[in-house]
């Protein structure tokens, strides 16, 4: 006795095949925004960087693992430190940084958290310099402190694929008791 194919079963199979086909097509294309680079891996291994625009990848094999922002970003670091005359001050250092376009691979794979790394270096530089300066002189030497932070940070971060545009001491606040 021959088995009959029920039209609903055929319809269901065609529907599943169409859904899989559409998923495969959707997984083939991806877009990258302006001033962004997408990192593409094939089965866990880096394959290429994809710039802005529409791109094609091997569906289910290639994967966009992450995106790197090439815009200038700012990180505000608040540091409390002591001056030469034993007064505690709270300083805010604004660091403007960006990923170097020729070193996107390094920025993505060499450094886990750029903000934490930059913060650590700013703390290190400021806490090494400010204790050698009197409170009254800090206000006059804020540009000098910012330049030192920028130059030391630029040397270190270049190896990780980051450029430092500017470091600015945006606020200096002495201990409230000293203000009174």
Secondary structure, 3 states (H helix, E strand, C coil): CCCCCCHHHHHHHHHHHHHHHHHHHHCCEEEECCCEEEEEEECCEEEEEECCEEEECCCCCEEEEEEEECCCEEEEEEEEEECCCCCEEEEEEEEEEEECHHHHHHHHHCCCCHHHHHHHHHHHHHHHHHHHCCHHHHHHCHHHHHHHHHHHHHHHHHCCCEEEEEEEEEEEEECHHHHC
